[in-house]
């Protein structure tokens, strides 16, 4: 948790279905330098020849001990507040 905060994330404790969970609530991940120009995984990184990415989110999350959100969690987080406002999705 401390590392997420130190790397520019905005960790927050959020209640979801009766359980307390930590989410990164940074409004725009693209404003955090090491989170720019990332592909989803290593395979996507290797296949992107033009404008190669600086890394991938799967590896970055593993280094932080974090889990990527599935669609259900992503939609839940969007219902709580304005997060991830600028993405290429």
N, CA, C and O atoms as a printed pandas DataFrame, in Angstrom:
     atom_number atom_name residue_name chain_id  residue_number  x_coord  y_coord  z_coord
0              1         N          UNK        A               1    0.821   -1.185    0.000
1              2        CA          UNK        A               1    0.000    0.000    0.000
2              3         C          UNK        A               1    0.870    1.256    0.000
3              4         O          UNK        A               1    0.593    2.215   -0.721
4              5         N          UNK        A               2    1.887    1.240    0.789
5              6        CA          UNK        A               2    2.789    2.394    0.861
6              7         C          UNK        A               2    3.446    2.625   -0.495
7              8         O          UNK        A               2    3.566    3.764   -0.948
8              9         N          UNK        A               3    3.874    1.528   -1.148
9             10        CA          UNK        A               3    4.524    1.671   -2.446
10            11         C          UNK        A               3    3.570    2.260   -3.482
11            12         O          UNK        A               3    3.989    3.067   -4.311
12            13         N          UNK        A               4    2.308    1.875   -3.449
13            14        CA          UNK        A               4    1.332    2.457   -4.376
14            15         C          UNK        A               4    1.230    3.955   -4.164
15            16         O          UNK        A               4    1.172    4.722   -5.125
16            17         N          UNK        A               5    1.208    4.367   -2.918
17            18        CA          UNK        A               5    1.144    5.792   -2.610
18            19         C          UNK        A               5    2.420    6.497   -3.059
19            20         O          UNK        A               5    2.360    7.581   -3.639
20            21         N          UNK        A               6    3.565    5.889   -2.794
21            22        CA          UNK        A               6    4.841    6.501   -3.146
22            23         C          UNK        A               6    5.062    6.573   -4.651
23            24         O          UNK        A               6    5.837    7.411   -5.112
24            25         N          UNK        A               7    4.403    5.718   -5.429
25            26        CA          UNK        A               7    4.578    5.716   -6.881
26            27         C          UNK        A               7    3.517    6.550   -7.584
27            28         O          UNK        A               7    3.369    6.464   -8.803
28            29         N          UNK        A               8    2.784    7.350   -6.834
29            30        CA          UNK        A               8    1.834    8.266   -7.449
30            31         C          UNK        A               8    0.391    7.812   -7.456
31            32         O          UNK        A               8   -0.488    8.533   -7.926
32            33         N          UNK        A               9    0.143    6.632   -6.944
33            34        CA          UNK        A               9   -1.234    6.159   -6.865
34            35         C          UNK        A               9   -1.979    6.859   -5.749
35            36         O          UNK        A               9   -1.378    7.552   -4.927
36            37         N          UNK        A              10   -3.275    6.679   -5.721
37            38        CA          UNK        A              10   -4.098    7.260   -4.665
38            39         C          UNK        A              10   -4.938    6.146   -4.049
39            40         O          UNK        A              10   -6.133    6.033   -4.326
40            41         N          UNK        A              11   -4.302    5.317   -3.206
41            42        CA          UNK        A              11   -5.034    4.211   -2.610
42            43         C          UNK        A              11   -6.128    4.696   -1.660
43            44         O          UNK        A              11   -5.935    5.637   -0.890
44            45         N          UNK        A              12   -7.259    4.041   -1.733
45            46        CA          UNK        A              12   -8.387    4.400   -0.861
46            47         C          UNK        A              12   -9.095    3.119   -0.430
47            48         O          UNK        A              12   -9.175    2.147   -1.181
48            49         N          UNK        A              13   -9.597    3.146    0.777
49            50        CA          UNK        A              13  -10.360    2.032    1.313
50            51         C          UNK        A              13  -11.825    2.259    0.953
51            52         O          UNK        A              13  -12.406    3.286    1.304
52            53         N          UNK        A              14  -12.421    1.290    0.247
53            54        CA          UNK        A              14  -13.791    1.426   -0.243
54            55         C          UNK        A              14  -14.587    0.199    0.180
55            56         O          UNK        A              14  -14.094   -0.927    0.111
56            57         N          UNK        A              15  -15.825    0.427    0.621
57            58        CA          UNK        A              15  -16.688   -0.700    0.983
58            59         C          UNK        A              15  -17.393   -1.199   -0.270
59            60         O          UNK        A              15  -18.025   -0.428   -0.992
60            61         N          UNK        A              16  -17.276   -2.504   -0.519
61            62        CA          UNK        A              16  -17.876   -3.132   -1.690
62            63         C          UNK        A              16  -18.519   -4.444   -1.265
63            64         O          UNK        A              16  -17.827   -5.377   -0.859
64            65         N          UNK        A              17  -19.827   -4.514   -1.356
65            66        CA          UNK        A              17  -20.590   -5.708   -0.980
66            67         C          UNK        A              17  -20.254   -6.164    0.436
67            68         O          UNK        A              17  -20.068   -7.355    0.687
68            69         N          UNK        A              18  -20.179   -5.224    1.342
69            70        CA          UNK        A              18  -19.949   -5.534    2.745
70            71         C          UNK        A              18  -18.497   -5.748    3.122
71            72         O          UNK        A              18  -18.183   -5.893    4.304
72            73         N          UNK        A              19  -17.607   -5.771    2.146
73            74        CA          UNK        A              19  -16.185   -5.975    2.424
74            75         C          UNK        A              19  -15.431   -4.680    2.174
75            76         O          UNK        A              19  -15.804   -3.896    1.301
76            77         N          UNK        A              20  -14.384   -4.458    2.932
77            78        CA          UNK        A              20  -13.523   -3.298    2.717
78            79         C          UNK        A              20  -12.394   -3.713    1.782
79            80         O          UNK        A              20  -11.726   -4.721    2.009
80            81         N          UNK        A              21  -12.187   -2.921    0.722
81            82        CA          UNK        A              21  -11.158   -3.237   -0.262
82            83         C          UNK        A              21  -10.394   -1.971   -0.604
83            84         O          UNK        A              21  -10.936   -0.866   -0.557
84            85         N          UNK        A              22   -9.127   -2.150   -0.949
85            86        CA          UNK        A              22   -8.314   -1.032   -1.399
86            87         C          UNK        A              22   -8.402   -0.924   -2.909
87            88         O          UNK        A              22   -8.274   -1.921   -3.618
88            89         N          UNK        A              23   -8.621    0.286   -3.398
89            90        CA          UNK        A              23   -8.605    0.588   -4.821
90            91         C          UNK        A              23   -7.672    1.770   -5.032
91            92         O          UNK        A              23   -7.514    2.611   -4.147
92            93         N          UNK        A              24   -7.058    1.830   -6.200
93            94        CA          UNK        A              24   -6.295    3.017   -6.573
94            95         C          UNK        A              24   -7.282    3.969   -7.213
95            96         O          UNK        A              24   -7.857    3.659   -8.256
96            97         N          UNK        A              25   -7.484    5.108   -6.610
97            98        CA          UNK        A              25   -8.507    6.042   -7.063
98            99         C          UNK        A              25   -7.911    7.259   -7.770
99           100         O          UNK        A              25   -8.496    8.341   -7.737
100          101         N          UNK        A              26   -6.755    7.087   -8.405
101          102        CA          UNK        A              26   -6.158    8.185   -9.165
102          103         C          UNK        A              26   -7.100    8.576  -10.302
103          104         O          UNK        A              26   -7.519    7.715  -11.076
104          105         N          UNK        A              27   -7.441    9.863  -10.412
105          106        CA          UNK        A              27   -8.377   10.272  -11.455
106          107         C          UNK        A              27   -7.841   10.044  -12.861
107          108         O          UNK        A              27   -8.613    9.734  -13.769
108          109         N          UNK        A              28   -6.545   10.189  -13.060
109          110        CA          UNK        A              28   -5.949    9.976  -14.377
110          111         C          UNK        A              28   -4.592    9.313  -14.216
111          112         O          UNK        A              28   -3.607    9.964  -13.867
112          113         N          UNK        A              29   -4.551    8.018  -14.472
113          114        CA          UNK        A              29   -3.286    7.293  -14.363
114          115         C          UNK        A              29   -2.254    7.822  -15.336
115          116         O          UNK        A              29   -1.054    7.725  -15.079
116          117         N          UNK        A              30   -2.708    8.387  -16.465
117          118        CA          UNK        A              30   -1.759    8.874  -17.469
118          119         C          UNK        A              30   -0.945   10.076  -16.986
119          120         O          UNK        A              30    0.049   10.427  -17.621
120          121         N          UNK        A              31   -1.336   10.712  -15.888
121          122        CA          UNK        A              31   -0.567   11.833  -15.346
122          123         C          UNK        A              31    0.574   11.359  -14.441
123          124         O          UNK        A              31    1.399   12.164  -14.008
124          125         N          UNK        A              32    0.622   10.064  -14.158
125          126        CA          UNK        A              32    1.669    9.494  -13.327
126          127         C          UNK        A              32    2.730    8.949  -14.288
127          128         O          UNK        A              32    2.451    7.998  -15.018
128          129         N          UNK        A              33    3.943    9.526  -14.308
129          130        CA          UNK        A              33    4.940    9.217  -15.342
130          131         C          UNK        A              33    5.161    7.732  -15.634
131          132         O          UNK        A              33    5.173    7.346  -16.803
132          133         N          UNK        A              34    5.335    6.900  -14.632
133          134        CA          UNK        A              34    5.626    5.487  -14.902
134          135         C          UNK        A              34    4.393    4.705  -15.354
135          136         O          UNK        A              34    4.506    3.521  -15.673
136          137         N          UNK        A              35    3.229    5.334  -15.388
137          138        CA          UNK        A              35    2.022    4.658  -15.847
138          139         C          UNK        A              35    1.648    5.048  -17.274
139          140         O          UNK        A              35    0.616    4.613  -17.787
140          141         N          UNK        A              36    2.469    5.851  -17.906
141          142        CA          UNK        A              36    2.209    6.241  -19.294
142          143         C          UNK        A              36    2.739    5.169  -20.232
143          144         O          UNK        A              36    3.672    4.440  -19.897
144          145         N          UNK        A              37    2.149    5.085  -21.383
145          146        CA          UNK        A              37    2.635    4.234  -22.466
146          147         C          UNK        A              37    2.809    2.780  -22.046
147          148         O          UNK        A              37    3.865    2.183  -22.258
148          149         N          UNK        A              38    1.775    2.225  -21.456
149          150        CA          UNK        A              38    1.808    0.817  -21.067
150          151         C          UNK        A              38    0.837    0.005  -21.918
151          152         O          UNK        A              38   -0.253    0.471  -22.249
152          153         N          UNK        A              39    1.243   -1.204  -22.264
153          154        CA          UNK        A              39    0.337   -2.156  -22.892
154          155         C          UNK        A              39   -0.262   -3.024  -21.785
155          156         O          UNK        A              39    0.145   -2.942  -20.626
156          157         N          UNK        A              40   -1.226   -3.848  -22.160
157          158        CA          UNK        A              40   -1.856   -4.701  -21.158
158          159         C          UNK        A              40   -0.890   -5.747  -20.616
159          160         O          UNK        A              40   -0.731   -5.866  -19.401
160          161         N          UNK        A              41   -0.243   -6.507  -21.495
161          162        CA          UNK        A              41    0.638   -7.578  -21.039
162          163         C          UNK        A              41    1.883   -7.660  -21.928
163          164         O          UNK        A              41    2.040   -6.881  -22.868
164          165         N          UNK        A              42    2.753   -8.603  -21.619
165          166        CA          UNK        A              42    4.018   -8.751  -22.343
166          167         C          UNK        A              42    3.774   -9.044  -23.826
167          168         O          UNK        A              42    4.470   -8.501  -24.684
168          169         N          UNK        A              43    2.807   -9.885  -24.130
169          170        CA          UNK        A              43    2.502  -10.216  -25.524
170          171         C          UNK        A              43    2.116   -8.962  -26.316
171          172         O          UNK        A              43    2.588   -8.759  -27.435
172          173         N          UNK        A              44    1.270   -8.140  -25.741
173          174        CA          UNK        A              44    0.877   -6.898  -26.415
174          175         C          UNK        A              44    2.080   -5.979  -26.591
175          176         O          UNK        A              44    2.204   -5.305  -27.614
176          177         N          UNK        A              45    2.967   -5.948  -25.597
177          178        CA          UNK        A              45    4.163   -5.111  -25.692
178          179         C          UNK        A              45    5.055   -5.555  -26.850
179          180         O          UNK        A              45    5.576   -4.727  -27.596
180          181         N          UNK        A              46    5.224   -6.856  -26.989
181          182        CA          UNK        A              46    6.084   -7.384  -28.045
182          183         C          UNK        A              46    5.494   -7.171  -29.429
183          184         O          UNK        A              46    6.236   -7.037  -30.401
184          185         N          UNK        A              47    4.176   -7.138  -29.533
185          186        CA          UNK        A              47    3.512   -6.969  -30.828
186          187         C          UNK        A              47    3.382   -5.516  -31.259
187          188         O          UNK        A              47    2.985   -5.241  -32.391
188          189         N          UNK        A              48    3.702   -4.606  -30.394
189          190        CA          UNK        A              48    3.561   -3.186  -30.732
190          191         C          UNK        A              48    4.902   -2.645  -31.205
191          192         O          UNK        A              48    5.768   -2.307  -30.399
192          193         N          UNK        A              49    5.061   -2.569  -32.516
193          194        CA          UNK        A              49    6.345   -2.174  -33.105
194          195         C          UNK        A              49    6.506   -0.656  -33.166
195          196         O          UNK        A              49    7.572   -0.137  -32.838
196          197         N          UNK        A              50    5.462    0.061  -33.581
197          198        CA          UNK        A              50    5.526    1.530  -33.617
198          199         C          UNK        A              50    5.237    2.065  -32.232
199          200         O          UNK        A              50    4.345    1.568  -31.544
200          201         N          UNK        A              51    5.976    3.065  -31.823
201          202        CA          UNK        A              51    5.793    3.667  -30.492
202          203         C          UNK        A              51    5.769    2.597  -29.403
203          204         O          UNK        A              51    4.760    2.441  -28.715
204          205         N          UNK        A              52    6.863    1.862  -29.238
205          206        CA          UNK        A              52    6.876    0.782  -28.252
206          207         C          UNK        A              52    6.566    1.290  -26.840
207          208         O          UNK        A              52    6.989    2.382  -26.461
208          209         N          UNK        A              53    5.836    0.501  -26.077
209          210        CA          UNK        A              53    5.475    0.897  -24.715
210          211         C          UNK        A              53    6.669    0.816  -23.773
211          212         O          UNK        A              53    7.683    0.187  -24.073
212          213         N          UNK        A              54    6.519    1.469  -22.632
213          214        CA          UNK        A              54    7.574    1.426  -21.616
214          215         C          UNK        A              54    7.454    0.193  -20.731
215          216         O          UNK        A              54    8.369   -0.105  -19.964
216          217         N          UNK        A              55    6.351   -0.519  -20.823
217          218        CA          UNK        A              55    6.124   -1.714  -20.019
218          219         C          UNK        A              55    4.700   -2.192  -20.206
219          220         O          UNK        A              55    4.036   -1.852  -21.185
220          221         N          UNK        A              56    4.243   -2.984  -19.251
221          222        CA          UNK        A              56    2.866   -3.471  -19.321
222          223         C          UNK        A              56    2.233   -3.479  -17.930
223          224         O          UNK        A              56    2.930   -3.575  -16.919
224          225         N          UNK        A              57    0.919   -3.377  -17.893
225          226        CA          UNK        A              57    0.222   -3.239  -16.621
226          227         C          UNK        A              57    0.217   -4.521  -15.800
227          228         O          UNK        A              57    0.188   -4.463  -14.570
228          229         N          UNK        A              58    0.245   -5.673  -16.455
229          230        CA          UNK        A              58    0.263   -6.933  -15.702
230          231         C          UNK        A              58    1.526   -7.013  -14.855
231          232         O          UNK        A              58    1.457   -7.315  -13.664
232          233         N          UNK        A              59    2.678   -6.742  -15.462
233          234        CA          UNK        A              59    3.945   -6.781  -14.732
234          235         C          UNK        A              59    4.011   -5.686  -13.667
235          236         O          UNK        A              59    4.473   -5.927  -12.552
236          237         N          UNK        A              60    3.549   -4.482  -14.015
237          238        CA          UNK        A              60    3.563   -3.376  -13.052
238          239         C          UNK        A              60    2.713   -3.713  -11.824
239          240         O          UNK        A              60    3.121   -3.442  -10.695
240          241         N          UNK        A              61    1.546   -4.298  -12.039
241          242        CA          UNK        A              61    0.677   -4.666  -10.915
242          243         C          UNK        A              61    1.334   -5.742  -10.052
243          244         O          UNK        A              61    1.269   -5.681   -8.824
244          245         N          UNK        A              62    1.959   -6.716  -10.685
245          246        CA          UNK        A              62    2.635   -7.776   -9.933
246          247         C          UNK        A              62    3.743   -7.208   -9.047
247          248         O          UNK        A              62    3.913   -7.640   -7.907
248          249         N          UNK        A              63    4.494   -6.242   -9.571
249          250        CA          UNK        A              63    5.576   -5.625   -8.789
250          251         C          UNK        A              63    5.045   -4.901   -7.561
251          252         O          UNK        A              63    5.724   -4.828   -6.537
252          253         N          UNK        A              64    3.834   -4.367   -7.662
253          254        CA          UNK        A              64    3.229   -3.654   -6.537
254          255         C          UNK        A              64    2.448   -4.590   -5.612
255          256         O          UNK        A              64    1.984   -4.175   -4.550
256          257         N          UNK        A              65    2.307   -5.849   -6.017
257          258        CA          UNK        A              65    1.498   -6.776   -5.235
258          259         C          UNK        A              65    0.017   -6.471   -5.379
259          260         O          UNK        A              65   -0.774   -6.741   -4.476
260          261         N          UNK        A              66   -0.351   -5.906   -6.520
261          262        CA          UNK        A              66   -1.742   -5.506   -6.770
262          263         C          UNK        A              66   -2.402   -6.464   -7.750
263          264         O          UNK        A              66   -1.731   -7.234   -8.437
264          265         N          UNK        A              67   -3.697   -6.404   -7.802
265          266        CA          UNK        A              67   -4.481   -7.179   -8.760
266          267         C          UNK        A              67   -5.177   -6.207   -9.692
267          268         O          UNK        A              67   -5.634   -5.144   -9.271
268          269         N          UNK        A              68   -5.255   -6.577  -10.958
269          270        CA          UNK        A              68   -5.979   -5.746  -11.911
270          271         C          UNK        A              68   -7.475   -5.911  -11.694
271          272         O          UNK        A              68   -7.942   -6.979  -11.297
272          273         N          UNK        A              69   -8.213   -4.858  -11.954
273          274        CA          UNK        A              69   -9.664   -4.907  -11.806
274          275         C          UNK        A              69  -10.284   -5.719  -12.923
275          276         O          UNK        A              69   -9.850   -5.646  -14.073
276          277         N          UNK        A              70  -11.303   -6.495  -12.580
277          278        CA          UNK        A              70  -12.101   -7.102  -13.633
278          279         C          UNK        A              70  -13.202   -6.104  -13.992
279          280         O          UNK        A              70  -13.306   -5.048  -13.369
280          281         N          UNK        A              71  -14.014   -6.427  -14.980
281          282        CA          UNK        A              71  -15.025   -5.479  -15.439
282          283         C          UNK        A              71  -16.006   -5.100  -14.334
283          284         O          UNK        A              71  -16.401   -3.940  -14.224
284          285         N          UNK        A              72  -16.395   -6.066  -13.523
285          286        CA          UNK        A              72  -17.340   -5.792  -12.430
286          287         C          UNK        A              72  -16.766   -4.791  -11.434
287          288         O          UNK        A              72  -17.447   -3.845  -11.040
288          289         N          UNK        A              73  -15.515   -4.996  -11.027
289          290        CA          UNK        A              73  -14.874   -4.063  -10.091
290          291         C          UNK        A              73  -14.680   -2.689  -10.718
291          292         O          UNK        A              73  -14.857   -1.668  -10.053
292          293         N          UNK        A              74  -14.317   -2.661  -11.996
293          294        CA          UNK        A              74  -14.126   -1.385  -12.683
294          295         C          UNK        A              74  -15.438   -0.587  -12.699
295          296         O          UNK        A              74  -15.449    0.605  -12.391
296          297         N          UNK        A              75  -16.524   -1.245  -13.054
297          298        CA          UNK        A              75  -17.818   -0.563  -13.100
298          299         C          UNK        A              75  -18.251   -0.118  -11.699
299          300         O          UNK        A              75  -18.830    0.956  -11.540
300          301         N          UNK        A              76  -17.969   -0.943  -10.686
301          302        CA          UNK        A              76  -18.274   -0.545   -9.309
302          303         C          UNK        A              76  -17.509    0.720   -8.946
303          304         O          UNK        A              76  -18.088    1.668   -8.416
304          305         N          UNK        A              77  -16.213    0.737   -9.229
305          306        CA          UNK        A              77  -15.389    1.886   -8.879
306          307         C          UNK        A              77  -15.889    3.150   -9.589
307          308         O          UNK        A              77  -15.889    4.233   -9.003
308          309         N          UNK        A              78  -16.310    3.012  -10.833
309          310        CA          UNK        A              78  -16.847    4.165  -11.556
310          311         C          UNK        A              78  -18.143    4.672  -10.919
311          312         O          UNK        A              78  -18.462    5.855  -11.034
312          313         N          UNK        A              79  -18.887    3.799  -10.255
313          314        CA          UNK        A              79  -20.134    4.228   -9.602
314          315         C          UNK        A              79  -19.868    4.987   -8.305
315          316         O          UNK        A              79  -20.735    5.710   -7.815
316          317         N          UNK        A              80  -18.665    4.820   -7.750
317          318        CA          UNK        A              80  -18.299    5.461   -6.490
318          319         C          UNK        A              80  -17.781    6.883   -6.708
319          320         O          UNK        A              80  -17.983    7.757   -5.865
320          321         N          UNK        A              81  -17.117    7.108   -7.836
321          322        CA          UNK        A              81  -16.540    8.429   -8.086
322          323         C          UNK        A              81  -15.975    8.531   -9.480
323          324         O          UNK        A              81  -16.123    7.617  -10.291
324          325         N          UNK        A              82  -15.329    9.643   -9.757
325          326        CA          UNK        A              82  -14.748    9.890  -11.072
326          327         C          UNK        A              82  -13.281    9.481  -11.069
327          328         O          UNK        A              82  -12.418   10.233  -10.617
328          329         N          UNK        A              83  -13.008    8.283  -11.576
329          330        CA          UNK        A              83  -11.655    7.738  -11.625
330          331         C          UNK        A              83  -11.354    7.292  -13.044
331          332         O          UNK        A              83  -12.266    7.016  -13.824
332          333         N          UNK        A              84  -10.073    7.222  -13.377
333          334        CA          UNK        A              84   -9.649    6.760  -14.689
334          335         C          UNK        A              84  -10.371    7.550  -15.776
335          336         O          UNK        A              84  -11.000    6.970  -16.661
336          337         N          UNK        A              85  -10.278    8.856  -15.704
337          338        CA          UNK        A              85  -11.032    9.731  -16.601
338          339         C          UNK        A              85  -10.467    9.779  -18.012
339          340         O          UNK        A              85  -11.190   10.090  -18.959
340          341         N          UNK        A              86   -9.198    9.477  -18.161
341          342        CA          UNK        A              86   -8.586    9.561  -19.485
342          343         C          UNK        A              86   -7.865    8.246  -19.758
343          344         O          UNK        A              86   -6.825    7.959  -19.166
344          345         N          UNK        A              87   -8.424    7.467  -20.647
345          346        CA          UNK        A              87   -7.787    6.203  -21.004
346          347         C          UNK        A              87   -8.005    5.955  -22.482
347          348         O          UNK        A              87   -8.789    6.652  -23.126
348          349         N          UNK        A              88   -7.319    4.974  -23.016
349          350        CA          UNK        A              88   -7.454    4.677  -24.437
350          351         C          UNK        A              88   -8.416    3.523  -24.668
351          352         O          UNK        A              88   -8.369    2.870  -25.710
352          353         N          UNK        A              89   -9.278    3.274  -23.711
353          354        CA          UNK        A              89  -10.209    2.157  -23.870
354          355         C          UNK        A              89  -11.500    2.596  -24.553
355          356         O          UNK        A              89  -12.395    1.778  -24.765
